[in-house]
Amino acid sequence: MIDSYPLLRPWLFSLDPEQAHTLTLSNLDRAQRWGLLRCLVEQPAADPRGLCGITFPNPVGLAAGLDKDGKHIDALASLGFGFLEIGTVTPKPQTGNPKPRMFRLPQAQAIINRMGFNNDGVEACVKRVRSSAYWQNGGIVGINIGKNASTPIENAASDYVTAMEAVYEVASYITVNISSPNTQNLRALQGDEMLRALLGSLHLAREALSDKHGVRKPLFLKIAPDLDQGDIKLIADLLLEFKIDAVIATNTTIARDAVQGLEFGQEAGGLSGYPVRIASTEVVRSLKQYLGNAIPIIGVGGILSGKDAEEKMDTGASLVQLYSGLIYRGPKLIAECAAALKSNLHALKSLFDTETAFHIVQFC
Ligand SMILES: Cc1cc2nc3c(=O)[nH]c(=O)nc-3n(C[C@H](O)[C@H](O)[C@H](O)COP(=O)(O)O)c2cc1C
């Protein structure tokens, strides 16, 4: 199948990043409505993975932030993802930070963003999920929730509970995002007392919602890469104590060492893409060490190839998610990662060299 993204990329990269983002998604919607996407984009082979009571058709998902409002669910699903995570959505709509707020750093295959949870509010998002054909046909839609910028950090739990109540019926799983660097003090929620209080409130609210709806929806926590061993151990203990179902590692980083001297390298916000890969993988490794098989880990951060996806799984992840890699590699990356992670690849690797094993899996 011809990969047209390398031809389109120079033109897209000549546009403002946020404009390119909007334009790409509206064109994807059009292509999907015309039934073109499934023919134009290589579809990964089925490779189901069972996790938290959900069967994921393949282990490669879309990371939060690319479709904050759930406006492009059917188009994105047609690219071959095993699951989509939409959001971050907040209880009330908000415009986010002033533009420009998204920057490309092509030499580093990276992005810096300070979007600030721009979104139409949780109710609008829920309506869009319900009207998507993907969701109606049983597709997996995780919804990532956050707090409004105007809500004081002491009242954060009330925003998360409100958002959880609103998404509970439609979400396949709910992700609690406490790791974005673009909402003031949000990452302080990763600290001992605040996290304990937040998870306590969410635990109680989830129990009540489980009783009301007769179904227990999985609750995931998304954490930052800028944590030391002590922080990670503490988070792991709280995940176990409050029966959180999975942990997503990681969000973007505030570190800038890898992009020193590059254009836009000192812009405020979260850095994603290749420079966050090692830090994210190290968080996955530490979480695995503390959690063992008790709580599954979803690996995200700097996956730009099938090999990077494998690295996350080899370190302890059970699923992976992509964002910045899609901007640098295009949708082909999804099938490439899915092929690399195909359950039998590891077995084949013991019989053949990596490249041969990879080709056999792609061929099958
Ligand atoms: C422009 C942009 C916006 C993002 N917005 C969100 C968001 O709203 N919520 C969230 O949990 N993560 C958000 N992220 C973080 C990604 O989901 C992901 O965790 C991070 O970018 C690392 O993965 P990557 O290196 O593959 O991009 C955003 C990332 C980018 C680049």
The ligand as a Gaussian input file, in Angstrom:
#p B3LYP/6-31G(d) Opt

LIG

0 1
 C       -0.598000      18.862000      21.209000
 C       -0.731000      17.880000      22.341000
 C       -1.839000      17.946000      23.185000
 C       -1.977000      17.041000      24.229000
 N       -3.083000      17.099000      25.030000
 C       -3.261000      16.172000      26.011000
 C       -4.443000      16.172000      26.797000
 O       -5.356000      16.980000      26.606000
 N       -4.538000      15.236000      27.783000
 C       -3.566000      14.302000      28.016000
 O       -3.725000      13.463000      28.915000
 N       -2.451000      14.261000      27.272000
 C       -2.281000      15.179000      26.271000
 N       -1.146000      15.138000      25.512000
 C       -0.087000      14.158000      25.842000
 C       -0.150000      12.901000      24.983000
 O       -1.358000      12.206000      25.188000
 C        1.026000      11.962000      25.300000
 O        0.896000      11.513000      26.620000
 C        2.393000      12.651000      25.162000
 O        2.386000      13.527000      24.057000
 C        3.538000      11.648000      24.995000
 O        3.323000      10.843000      23.862000
 P        3.987000      11.151000      22.412000
 O        5.439000      11.353000      22.631000
 O        3.655000       9.955000      21.580000
 O        3.317000      12.390000      21.904000
 C       -0.990000      16.044000      24.449000
 C        0.121000      15.980000      23.599000
 C        0.250000      16.871000      22.555000
 C        1.458000      16.778000      21.642000

